Amino acid sequence: MSLVDTTDGVLMLGAYGWAFMKPIRKLYYNMTITAVSVVVAVVIGGLEMLSLNGDQLGLTESGGFWGAVGDINDNFGVVGYATIGIFLLCWLGSVVLYKFKGYDDLEVDTFGGV
């Protein structure tokens, strides 16, 4: 668990360092990473809820839907690695899209025309 948290922290430090170099990057990256964080939180919360419901209702059959939910819940380390991978792909995708759309070439007036 600490390896996953450390890796995630280093990854986020690098990503936020890249994003804070320019205001438009910060806005664009923060919108992207917030959306991804919401999706990841809903998926993990949903898996936890399904697992708890399956345990309480005695639906822990081997195989099938409830078996798959139980297997995923028993291997949450893999879910942690997948989460790191998702954040890494989003950062890389953000950088590529940012460069492709030419946002680095935009002039940003930080003082509102003063």
Secondary structure, DSSP 8 states (H G I E B T S, - for coil): -HHHHHHHHHHHHHHHHHHTTSHHHHHHHHHHHHHHHHHHHHHHHHHHHHHHHHHHTT---SSHHHHHHHHHHHTHHHHHHHHHHHHHHHHHHHHHHHHHHTGGG----TTTT-
